[in-house]
Each structure stands twice: as C-alpha cells, then as structure tokens.
Amino acid sequence: MYFELIAWVDAKMAIHPIEYRYGTPEMKAVWAEETKLKKLLMVEAALAKAEAEVGLISKKDAEAIEACMDRVSLERVKQIEEEISHDMMSVVLAYAEQCGEAGKWLHYGATSNDILDTALALQLKDAIEIIEDKLGRLKHELLKKADETKRLVTAGRTHGQLAVPTTYGLRFAIWAMEVARHQERLRQLKPRVVVGQMSGAVGTQAAFGKEGIRIKELTMRYLGIPAVTVSSQIIQRDRHAEYIEFLALVASTLDKICLEIRLMQRSEIGELAEGFGKRQVGSSTMPHKRNPINSEQVCGLARVVRAYVEPALENNVLWDERDLTNSSCERVIIPEASILLDHMLNKTINVISGLTFYPENIKRNLYILKGVQMSEAVMIALAKKGFGRQKAHEIVRAASMKAFERNMPFKQALMEDKDISEKLTSEEIDEATDPERYIGTAVEQVEEVLRKEGYYKEGRI
C-alpha cells in the first residue's frame, strides 16, 4: 500500500503551490523544463554558427546542428541523465544524436555553464519583459485611481493615529511614483543581468583559441543579448543577486500597498474594500465576512520573495573559478521568485482596479476626533497672529489635551482659552478646523505626477 501511494503521488499529485495555485501561464512558461531545453539548444546552435563564421567548424555542420534542434526531446534528455548524472552533457548527447556527423562539433570548446548561464540569461530576458509589462499596468491603475480620488479628502495617519488630512489621490500618486522608480531600476539592471558568456573551463577561452573573444561576441549577437566582458567558468552571481533583490524590492512595494488596503478595510475603519464577487465566500463559519484575501495573499508571498535575497547574495561567494553550491539554490529561487512576483503583480493590479470606496465612512473618520487632529492648522493660524510658532504650539497642545480628556469638540476647547479666543474669531477657528480645507497642494501634486507619467492626454488639462 505504501509503495502504491508513492507511485500515485508521483503520477498524479501536484506538490508545490506554484503548480496549482500561484503564478500566471506566461511566467510559468518561461521557467518550464521544455523552455529551458529550448534555450539550451538555441545557445548550442548559436555557438556552432559563430564557430563556423570564424572557421573553427564548417558552415555545413553549423547548419545541420541548427536544423535538427527541434528534434531533441526532453524525454530523451532525461533518459540520458539517468545514466550519466550530468544535466548539460545529457542535452549535448541528446542533441548530437539528432545531428548525424555534425554532432561531433556540438559544444566544441564550451563548458557547461557557457550554455547554462547564457540560456538562463535568455529566460531572464523573457521574465523581465513580463515584469516590465505588469509594472506598467500597475502604474496605470494607480494613476487612474489617483486621478479619480485626487480631491477625496481622508484622515491622514501617522503611528496609527489620526493626523492632518490628506487625499486618497496623493496616496495613489505616491505609490505610482514608487512603481515608476521600479520601472527605472529594471531598465538599468537589464543590461547587467541579461548577459551571456563563452568563457571555457576557467574563463580563459583556451579551447576556442585566438578566436575566443570573437566567438563570444558572435554567439551573443545571434542570440540578441550582450556578452560579458570577462567571466570565470560562470557568469558572476552579483548580477543574479541584483535581479532577486529587485524582485524583493518590488514585493515590498506591493506588500506596502496591500497592507494599507487591508488596514483601510478593517471593520472599524471601513473606508474602502477589495472587490467581492456575488457568490464569493468570506468565511466557512461567519457568512457575513468580506475578507481582503487577495491583499493578504500578496503580503504573505512578499515574505517568501524577500527571503530569497540572502541565498542570492550567498550564491555570489564561490570557490576560486567556481563551485556548484549556487546551482541547486538557483534552480529554486530564480524561477520561484519570478513566478511569485509576477503573481503578486497580477493580484495587486486586480485589487487596485476593483477597489470600492465608502465616502460616508471616510467622512466619519475625518471628523471622529471632533476636530482635534486639526491642531496644526490652528497653531499656524495663531502663529500668523503674532504668537510665534513655539508659543502657539504649547497653547494649542494644552487645548488639544483638554479636548481629548473631556471628549469635547476641539473648537469648544479652543474658545475656552482666552489667549486663543482673543486672537482668533469663531469663524477663523471654523476655517482652521475644517479638514476639507487643509490639504495644501495635494491636488496639484497629484496632477504633477499625472502629467509627469503621461497619464493625461495632450490638451486634457
């Protein structure tokens, strides 16, 4: 029974949540076994073409190698690996079987990681393109919400306590600019991360002879990616660590956005909520529940992606020209971090686009302290009347504490203070304690962001 169960698990069951719960088809396809094999074969074919161009092998053999690329099967590669326990050599042998006489020139002068690392670069290129697209879509949704809510005044909060007012538009604009910085970072890191090599056993290109540098450049030109200037047996892993660090940084931004949405969806705050389907179930035992499950999922997965930063950094510390400690680690962290981050971007895009706002709750929270959070505005008004900033701060602080302790309207506490009532009229206090009048340049700042990021069409404002 035990061995029957093992066989059934092997044949039927998905184990990792990425297999059945997390990830988009487009990003999963980048890291599929079949895709990796295709990239490996592409690199081998490009190498043969480069070697033919410099005269190391014949053009006829290079053309034969390229022509039989589609006949190599993943199943055959795995069969060979079972026998020889070497993943890259299994690909070479499976490929050579299909190439006839030309197969003897396959992999000529290369070391395994020339092919593996360059193929990985091709996969990273595809993954980065997907992430670039998702970052652009997320930024657009944030800008759209910033535009829609640029005048929606809400209670600002610092340390979890009510502060002076802000607008929802300003919050979304701040997030949009953070995403814009990620777009910039990605553009900058791409040429450092997406690079290939043809360096040979320890980086000297000795097996390629005097044409080594030319072969490297030609191979990468055929593949459409830059070549490293120098490398050892492997491409240096600071590049890959930077990629993982970038994914972790984006994950933290998504975590921050979704955490704020969760906080604002709390029952006692209730200013906004994730979209909720007509037949969606919030709890198996409490039928009333409308939980922010998508935002919670993003926040949870962010912890996983951030956890990959340390192993990525450790992968850069290898013995001499290389050891193999990075390999097994990278097989896990690079695909998983890419797939999870892409999944989180999708979730966050959907959360932002589907948000529901509750203006009555937003207004309720804005006035819940009976005006006390407007103490800064009153202090500024008093300072302008000649008190000076420091004295005004102390007088308003005392009135604020009185209002808190007696649970009284802030205006009443202000009017009961002679120093204040002698300087500010009732109308002036009303104006100073009106939260909807105290948002400074919030609207203008949002509109500046919208212009800067090209959201507004020409002539719209």
C-alpha positions as CSV (number, residue, x, y, z in Angstrom):
1,M,0.0,0.0,0.0
2,Y,2.8,2.4,0.9
3,F,4.6,1.9,-2.4
4,E,1.4,2.1,-4.3
5,L,0.7,5.5,-2.7
6,I,4.2,6.7,-3.6
7,A,3.6,5.7,-7.2
8,W,0.2,7.5,-7.2
9,V,1.8,10.7,-5.8
10,D,4.5,10.6,-8.4
11,A,2.0,10.2,-11.2
12,K,-1.0,12.3,-10.1
13,M,-0.3,14.9,-7.4
14,A,1.0,18.4,-7.7
15,I,3.1,19.2,-4.6
16,H,4.3,22.8,-4.9
17,P,1.6,25.6,-4.7
18,I,3.1,27.1,-7.8
19,E,1.9,24.0,-9.7
20,Y,-1.7,24.6,-8.9
21,R,-2.3,27.8,-7.0
22,Y,0.2,30.6,-7.7
23,G,1.6,32.0,-11.0
24,T,0.4,33.1,-14.4
25,P,0.7,30.9,-17.5
26,E,3.0,33.3,-19.3
27,M,5.6,33.4,-16.4
28,K,5.4,29.7,-15.7
29,A,6.1,29.0,-19.4
30,V,9.3,31.0,-19.1
31,W,10.6,28.6,-16.4
32,A,9.2,25.3,-17.7
33,E,11.6,22.4,-18.4
34,E,10.7,22.5,-22.1
35,T,11.5,26.2,-22.3
36,K,14.9,25.7,-20.6
37,L,15.8,22.9,-23.0
38,K,14.8,25.1,-26.0
39,K,17.0,27.9,-24.7
40,L,19.9,25.5,-24.2
41,L,19.6,24.2,-27.7
42,M,19.4,27.8,-29.1
43,V,22.7,28.6,-27.4
44,E,24.4,25.5,-28.7
45,A,23.2,26.3,-32.2
46,A,24.3,29.9,-32.0
47,L,27.7,28.8,-30.7
48,A,28.1,26.4,-33.7
49,K,27.1,29.2,-36.1
50,A,29.7,31.6,-34.5
51,E,32.4,28.9,-34.7
52,A,31.6,28.4,-38.4
53,E,31.9,32.1,-39.1
54,V,35.4,32.2,-37.6
55,G,36.4,28.9,-39.4
56,L,36.6,26.5,-36.4
57,I,33.9,24.2,-37.9
58,S,32.3,24.1,-41.3
59,K,29.2,26.1,-42.2
60,K,27.6,22.9,-43.4
61,D,28.0,21.3,-39.9
62,A,26.7,24.5,-38.2
63,E,23.6,24.5,-40.5
64,A,23.0,20.8,-39.7
65,I,23.2,21.5,-36.0
66,E,20.7,24.3,-36.2
67,A,18.4,22.3,-38.5
68,C,18.0,19.3,-36.1
69,M,17.3,21.4,-33.0
70,D,13.6,20.8,-32.9
71,R,14.1,17.0,-32.9
72,V,15.6,16.9,-29.4
73,S,13.1,15.7,-26.8
74,L,13.0,16.4,-23.1
75,E,12.2,12.7,-22.5
76,R,15.4,11.6,-24.3
77,V,17.5,14.1,-22.3
78,K,16.1,12.8,-19.1
79,Q,16.8,9.2,-20.1
80,I,20.5,10.0,-20.7
81,E,20.8,11.9,-17.5
82,E,19.5,8.9,-15.6
83,E,22.6,7.1,-17.0
84,I,25.3,9.7,-16.7
85,S,24.1,12.0,-14.0
86,H,25.1,15.2,-15.8
87,D,22.4,17.6,-16.9
88,M,24.2,19.6,-19.5
89,M,26.1,16.7,-21.1
90,S,22.7,14.9,-21.3
91,V,21.5,17.7,-23.5
92,V,24.6,17.6,-25.6
93,L,24.4,13.9,-26.2
94,A,20.6,14.0,-27.0
95,Y,21.2,16.8,-29.4
96,A,24.2,15.1,-31.0
97,E,22.1,12.0,-31.7
98,Q,19.9,14.0,-34.0
99,C,22.7,15.8,-35.9
100,G,24.5,12.9,-37.6
101,E,28.1,13.6,-38.4
102,A,27.7,17.3,-37.5
103,G,27.0,16.2,-33.9
104,K,30.8,15.7,-33.2
105,W,31.2,19.5,-33.4
106,L,28.4,20.3,-30.9
107,H,29.5,22.1,-27.7
108,Y,33.0,22.5,-29.2
109,G,35.3,24.5,-26.9
110,A,32.5,25.3,-24.4
111,T,32.0,24.5,-20.8
112,S,28.6,23.6,-19.3
113,N,28.0,27.0,-17.8
114,D,28.7,28.8,-21.1
115,I,25.5,27.1,-22.2
116,L,23.6,27.0,-18.9
117,D,24.2,30.6,-17.9
118,T,23.6,32.0,-21.4
119,A,20.3,30.1,-21.6
120,L,19.4,31.4,-18.2
121,A,20.0,34.9,-19.5
122,L,17.5,34.2,-22.3
123,Q,14.9,33.1,-19.7
124,L,15.6,36.2,-17.6
125,K,15.1,38.4,-20.6
126,D,11.7,36.9,-21.2
127,A,10.8,37.1,-17.4
128,I,11.9,40.8,-17.3
129,E,9.7,41.6,-20.3
130,I,6.7,40.2,-18.5
131,I,7.5,42.1,-15.3
132,E,8.0,45.3,-17.3
133,D,4.5,44.9,-18.7
134,K,2.9,44.2,-15.4
135,L,4.7,47.2,-13.7
136,G,3.3,49.4,-16.5
137,R,-0.2,48.1,-16.0
138,L,0.0,48.5,-12.2
139,K,1.3,52.1,-12.5
140,H,-1.6,52.9,-14.9
141,E,-4.2,51.6,-12.4
142,L,-2.6,53.6,-9.6
143,L,-2.5,56.8,-11.7
144,K,-6.1,56.2,-12.7
145,K,-7.1,55.9,-9.0
146,A,-5.0,59.0,-8.2
147,D,-6.9,61.0,-10.8
148,E,-10.3,59.7,-9.7
149,T,-9.6,60.4,-6.0
150,K,-7.3,63.5,-6.1
151,R,-10.0,65.5,-4.2
152,L,-11.2,62.7,-1.9
153,V,-10.1,64.0,1.5
154,T,-9.3,61.4,4.1
155,A,-7.8,61.4,7.5
156,G,-4.0,61.1,7.4
157,R,-2.5,58.8,9.9
158,T,1.0,58.6,11.4
159,H,1.9,56.0,14.1
160,G,-1.5,54.5,13.6
161,Q,-3.1,57.8,14.9
162,L,-5.1,60.4,13.1
163,A,-3.1,63.2,11.7
164,V,-3.9,66.1,9.5
165,P,-5.9,65.4,6.4
166,T,-4.6,64.0,3.1
167,T,-6.3,62.8,0.0
168,Y,-6.6,59.3,-1.4
169,G,-5.3,60.7,-4.7
170,L,-2.0,61.6,-3.1
171,R,-1.6,58.1,-1.6
172,F,-2.1,56.5,-5.0
173,A,0.2,59.0,-6.7
174,I,3.0,58.2,-4.1
175,W,2.6,54.5,-4.9
176,A,2.6,55.2,-8.6
177,M,5.9,57.0,-8.4
178,E,7.4,54.2,-6.4
179,V,6.3,51.8,-9.2
180,A,7.8,54.3,-11.7
181,R,11.1,54.0,-9.9
182,H,11.0,50.2,-10.2
183,Q,10.5,50.6,-13.9
184,E,13.6,52.8,-14.0
185,R,15.5,50.2,-11.9
186,L,14.5,47.4,-14.2
187,R,15.7,49.4,-17.3
188,Q,19.0,50.0,-15.6
189,L,19.6,46.4,-14.3
190,K,18.6,44.6,-17.5
191,P,21.9,45.1,-19.3
192,R,23.7,43.9,-16.3
193,V,21.5,40.8,-15.7
194,V,20.7,39.7,-19.3
195,V,24.2,38.7,-20.5
196,G,25.8,35.6,-21.9
197,Q,29.2,34.1,-21.9
198,M,31.5,31.8,-23.9
199,S,34.5,31.6,-21.5
200,G,35.6,28.0,-21.4
201,A,36.6,25.9,-18.4
202,V,38.0,28.7,-16.2
203,G,37.4,31.9,-18.2
204,T,40.5,31.9,-20.4
205,Q,38.7,30.7,-23.6
206,A,41.7,28.5,-24.2
207,A,39.7,25.8,-26.1
208,F,38.5,28.4,-28.6
209,G,42.0,29.5,-29.4
210,K,42.7,33.0,-30.6
211,E,39.1,33.5,-31.8
212,G,37.6,33.1,-28.3
213,I,36.5,36.8,-27.9
214,R,35.1,36.9,-31.5
215,I,33.2,33.6,-30.9
216,K,31.7,35.0,-27.7
217,E,30.6,38.2,-29.4
218,L,29.1,36.5,-32.4
219,T,27.2,33.9,-30.3
220,M,25.6,36.6,-28.3
221,R,24.8,38.7,-31.4
222,Y,22.9,35.7,-32.8
223,L,21.0,35.3,-29.6
224,G,20.2,39.0,-29.3
225,I,21.8,39.6,-25.9
226,P,25.0,41.4,-24.7
227,A,28.2,39.4,-23.8
228,V,30.0,39.7,-20.6
229,T,33.4,41.4,-20.8
230,V,35.1,38.8,-18.6
231,S,33.9,35.9,-16.5
232,S,35.3,32.7,-14.9
233,Q,33.6,29.4,-15.5
234,I,30.4,31.1,-14.7
235,I,28.8,34.5,-15.1
236,Q,29.4,36.3,-11.8
237,R,26.4,36.0,-9.5
238,D,26.2,39.6,-8.3
239,R,24.1,40.0,-11.5
240,H,21.6,37.4,-10.4
241,A,21.6,38.7,-6.9
242,E,20.7,42.1,-8.2
243,Y,17.7,40.6,-10.0
244,I,16.5,38.8,-6.9
245,E,17.0,42.0,-4.8
246,F,14.9,43.9,-7.4
247,L,12.1,41.4,-7.2
248,A,12.2,41.6,-3.4
249,L,12.1,45.4,-3.5
250,V,9.0,45.3,-5.8
251,A,7.5,42.7,-3.5
252,S,7.9,45.1,-0.6
253,T,6.1,47.9,-2.5
254,L,3.2,45.5,-3.3
255,D,3.2,44.5,0.4
256,K,3.0,48.1,1.5
257,I,0.1,48.9,-0.9
258,C,-1.9,45.9,0.0
259,L,-1.2,46.3,3.8
260,E,-2.7,49.8,3.5
261,I,-5.7,48.4,1.8
262,R,-6.1,45.8,4.5
263,L,-5.9,48.5,7.2
264,M,-8.5,50.7,5.5
265,Q,-10.8,47.7,5.1
266,R,-10.9,47.0,8.8
267,S,-14.5,47.0,10.0
268,E,-14.0,49.9,12.4
269,I,-12.4,52.0,9.6
270,G,-14.2,50.7,6.5
271,E,-13.1,53.4,4.1
272,L,-12.5,51.0,1.2
273,A,-12.6,47.4,0.3
274,E,-11.4,44.9,-2.3
275,G,-13.9,43.8,-4.9
276,F,-16.1,41.0,-3.7
277,G,-17.8,38.5,-6.1
278,K,-21.6,37.9,-5.9
279,R,-21.0,34.3,-4.9
280,Q,-17.7,34.8,-3.1
281,V,-17.5,33.3,0.4
282,G,-15.6,35.2,3.1
283,S,-15.6,32.6,5.9
284,S,-16.7,29.0,6.3
285,T,-18.3,29.8,9.7
286,M,-19.1,33.5,9.5
287,P,-21.3,34.1,6.5
288,H,-21.1,37.9,6.8
289,K,-17.3,38.1,6.3
290,R,-15.8,40.1,3.3
291,N,-12.1,39.5,3.8
292,P,-9.3,41.2,1.9
293,I,-7.9,37.8,0.9
294,N,-6.1,39.0,-2.3
295,S,-4.2,41.7,-0.4
296,E,-3.4,39.2,2.3
297,Q,-2.0,36.8,-0.2
298,V,0.3,39.5,-1.7
299,C,1.5,40.4,1.8
300,G,2.2,36.7,2.6
301,L,4.0,35.9,-0.6
302,A,6.1,39.1,-0.2
303,R,7.8,37.4,2.8
304,V,8.8,34.5,0.6
305,V,10.2,36.6,-2.2
306,R,12.2,38.7,0.3
307,A,13.6,35.6,1.9
308,Y,15.4,34.7,-1.3
309,V,17.7,37.7,-1.1
310,E,20.1,36.1,1.4
311,P,20.7,32.9,-0.7
312,A,21.1,35.0,-3.8
313,L,23.8,37.0,-2.1
314,E,25.5,33.9,-0.8
315,N,25.5,32.5,-4.4
316,N,28.0,35.2,-5.3
317,V,30.5,33.7,-2.9
318,L,32.1,30.7,-4.6
319,W,35.4,28.9,-4.5
320,D,38.1,30.1,-7.0
321,E,36.8,30.0,-10.6
322,R,33.6,28.3,-9.3
323,D,32.0,25.6,-7.3
324,L,28.5,24.1,-7.6
325,T,26.8,25.5,-4.5
326,N,24.9,28.2,-6.4
327,S,23.4,25.8,-8.9
328,S,20.9,23.9,-6.8
329,C,19.9,27.0,-5.0
330,E,19.3,29.0,-8.2
331,R,17.1,26.2,-9.6
332,V,14.7,27.1,-6.8
333,I,15.0,30.8,-6.1
334,I,15.1,32.3,-9.6
335,P,12.1,30.6,-11.1
336,E,10.1,30.8,-7.8
337,A,10.8,34.5,-7.1
338,S,10.0,35.4,-10.7
339,I,6.7,33.4,-10.7
340,L,5.6,34.6,-7.3
341,L,6.4,38.3,-8.0
342,D,4.5,38.1,-11.3
343,H,1.6,36.5,-9.5
344,M,1.7,39.3,-6.9
345,L,1.7,42.0,-9.5
346,N,-1.4,40.4,-11.2
347,K,-3.2,40.3,-7.8
348,T,-2.3,43.9,-6.9
349,I,-3.4,45.1,-10.4
350,N,-6.8,43.4,-9.8
351,V,-7.1,44.7,-6.3
352,I,-6.4,48.3,-7.3
353,S,-8.7,48.2,-10.3
354,G,-11.6,46.7,-8.3
355,L,-11.5,48.9,-5.1
356,T,-14.7,50.1,-3.7
357,F,-14.7,53.4,-1.7
358,Y,-17.1,54.3,1.1
359,P,-17.3,58.1,1.2
360,E,-19.6,58.1,4.3
361,N,-17.0,56.2,6.3
362,I,-14.2,58.3,5.0
363,K,-16.0,61.5,6.2
364,R,-17.0,59.9,9.5
365,N,-13.3,59.1,10.3
366,L,-12.3,62.6,9.2
367,Y,-14.5,64.1,11.9
368,I,-14.3,61.3,14.5
369,L,-11.9,63.3,16.8
370,K,-14.2,66.3,16.8
371,G,-11.5,68.4,15.1
372,V,-8.6,67.7,17.4
373,Q,-6.4,66.4,14.5
374,M,-6.6,70.0,13.1
375,S,-4.3,71.3,15.8
376,E,-1.5,72.1,13.3
377,A,-3.8,74.4,11.3
378,V,-4.8,76.2,14.4
379,M,-1.2,76.6,15.5
380,I,-0.3,78.0,12.1
381,A,-3.2,80.5,12.3
382,L,-2.2,81.6,15.8
383,A,1.5,82.0,14.8
384,K,0.4,84.3,12.0
385,K,-1.4,86.4,14.6
386,G,1.8,87.2,16.3
387,F,2.2,84.5,18.9
388,G,5.2,82.8,17.3
389,R,5.3,79.2,16.4
390,Q,6.6,77.8,19.7
391,K,4.2,79.6,21.9
392,A,1.3,78.8,19.6
393,H,2.3,75.1,19.7
394,E,2.1,75.0,23.5
395,I,-1.2,76.8,23.8
396,V,-2.8,74.6,21.1
397,R,-1.3,71.5,22.7
398,A,-2.9,72.3,26.0
399,A,-6.3,72.9,24.3
400,S,-5.9,69.6,22.5
401,M,-5.3,67.6,25.7
402,K,-8.3,69.3,27.3
403,A,-10.5,68.3,24.3
404,F,-9.2,64.7,24.5
405,E,-9.6,64.3,28.2
406,R,-13.1,65.8,28.3
407,N,-14.3,64.3,25.0
408,M,-15.4,67.7,23.8
409,P,-15.3,69.4,20.4
410,F,-11.9,70.9,19.7
411,K,-13.5,74.3,18.8
412,Q,-15.0,74.5,22.3
413,A,-11.7,73.8,24.0
414,L,-10.1,76.5,21.8
415,M,-12.8,79.1,22.5
416,E,-12.4,78.5,26.2
417,D,-8.8,79.5,26.1
418,K,-8.5,83.3,26.4
419,D,-5.2,83.5,24.6
420,I,-6.8,81.8,21.6
421,S,-10.2,83.4,21.6
422,E,-8.6,86.9,21.8
423,K,-6.7,86.2,18.6
424,L,-9.0,84.0,16.5
425,T,-12.7,84.6,15.8
426,S,-15.2,81.8,15.8
427,E,-15.2,81.9,12.0
428,E,-11.5,81.7,11.8
429,I,-11.5,78.7,14.1
430,D,-14.1,77.1,12.0
431,E,-12.0,77.6,8.9
432,A,-8.8,76.3,10.7
433,T,-10.6,73.2,11.9
434,D,-12.2,72.3,8.6
435,P,-10.3,69.3,7.4
436,E,-11.5,69.6,3.8
437,R,-9.8,73.0,3.6
438,Y,-6.5,71.8,4.8
439,I,-5.0,69.6,2.1
440,G,-2.3,72.1,0.9
441,T,-1.1,71.3,-2.6
442,A,-2.2,67.7,-2.6
443,V,-4.3,68.1,-5.7
444,E,-1.6,70.0,-7.5
445,Q,1.0,67.3,-6.6
446,V,-1.2,64.6,-7.9
447,E,-1.7,66.4,-11.2
448,E,2.0,66.9,-11.5
449,V,2.5,63.2,-11.1
450,L,-0.2,62.5,-13.7
451,R,1.5,64.9,-16.2
452,K,5.0,63.6,-15.5
453,E,3.9,60.0,-16.0
454,G,2.0,60.8,-19.2
455,Y,-1.4,59.9,-17.8
456,Y,-3.2,63.0,-19.1
457,K,-3.7,63.2,-22.8
458,E,-2.5,66.3,-24.6
459,G,-4.9,69.2,-24.1
460,R,-6.9,67.4,-21.3
461,I,-5.7,69.9,-18.7
